[in-house]
Amino acid sequence: METYRYIVRPAEETGALLIEFLDLPANKEFIKHIIHAFESVNVQVVNYGDLWMNDEIVLNASSDIGPFTIFRDAADYYFITANDNPGAIPKLDALLAAAAHFRKA
């Protein structure tokens, strides 16, 4: 079973907490594993943006703990942010820590 390591840290520009995944996903199951880890808070992808010029992806999600964003940058690293909902990151962290496919570094 593939596992993904992550950390929780402050964002460089805003200081708001974010989740950064340290392992580059080797397969397309990564987003499916994230959504599955968050299913207890009824996560739903609200919209999906593929910023093809920058090779970035943005998934905006809603959940019982509020909105958050899953972002893939041009270097294929993934982040979860919740700039307008700072209480969500510790809760999402706890859900990832309890999920089989994720391990806090």
Secondary structure, DSSP 8 states (H G I E B T S, - for coil): ---EEEEEEE-TTT--EEEEE-S--SSTTHHHHHHHHTGGGT-EEEEEEEETTTTEEEEEEE-TT--EEEEE-TTS-EEEE-TT-TTHHHHHHHHHHHSTTEEE-
